[in-house]
Amino acid sequence: MDPAVVDLSRLQFALTALYHFLFVPLTLGLSFMLVIMESIYVMTKRPIWRTVTRFWAGLFGINFVLGVATGLTMEFQFGMNWSYYSHYVGDIFGAPLAIEGLMAFFLEATFVGLMFFGWDKLSRVGHLFVTFMVAVGTNFSALWILIANGWMQNPVGSAFNPDTMRMEVSDFGAVLFNPVAQAKFVHTVSAGYVIAAVFVLGISAWYLLKGKHIGVAKRSMTVAAAFGLASSLSVVVLGDESGYALTDNQKMKLAALEAM
């Protein structure tokens, strides 16, 4: 194979993944922030919190659609750019991706429409449940994707079959509880929560400076500041744990990163 084709395929996939991940962290964090805001609305029954939730839900919707579109493009490239790799490890690598699509994506796709159009058709508690399921679905998507990613970095629970010349699953539990995958999941989602908090804080601060939507901005900043503080503390701890997982399972990669 022409090395230029490989390099161009790598470049295309890297750009697609980069563009996709611009939207993923905000989706992960903002979904649970919507749950918090709407929970306050349900408990206090104050209309201002409904306004706050609907405002950020609109921005979440835009980000969600862009994330889905870029994610589908990236998944197609597994077959178009890396078809032999997909054939070689498809029994293992494809399983988490299939579960993500059938369980997590369908979960969030089912409830996201109800979240946007069910404000006047569902009870307060019913709509809160819908919002919560959207948040669970988005974070489940990240879990299964990072399980697939973790297996590529630490291929446990698999064995080579010389008859088929393919990698096959030998222990699916080991794939699920891969220490690299688990460390990457908790670190990634907590980092997404920080990004969402900063996003809300930044827009709220801009509104305060402009003297617009003061009530919405102040309440949004209160939620975002608390959510961001808790998430920032977790990122420090979980990021350190991710480094230990790298040390235990990918010593050569760590040495390369440290230029040793």
Secondary structure as UniProt FT lines:
FT   HELIX           3..21
FT   TURN            22..23
FT   HELIX           24..44
FT   HELIX           47..80
FT   HELIX           83..99
FT   HELIX           100..105
FT   HELIX           106..117
FT   TURN            119..121
FT   HELIX           124..153
FT   STRAND          158..161
FT   TURN            162..165
FT   STRAND          166..169
FT   HELIX           172..176
FT   HELIX           179..210
FT   HELIX           214..249
FT   HELIX           251..257
FT   TURN            258..259
//
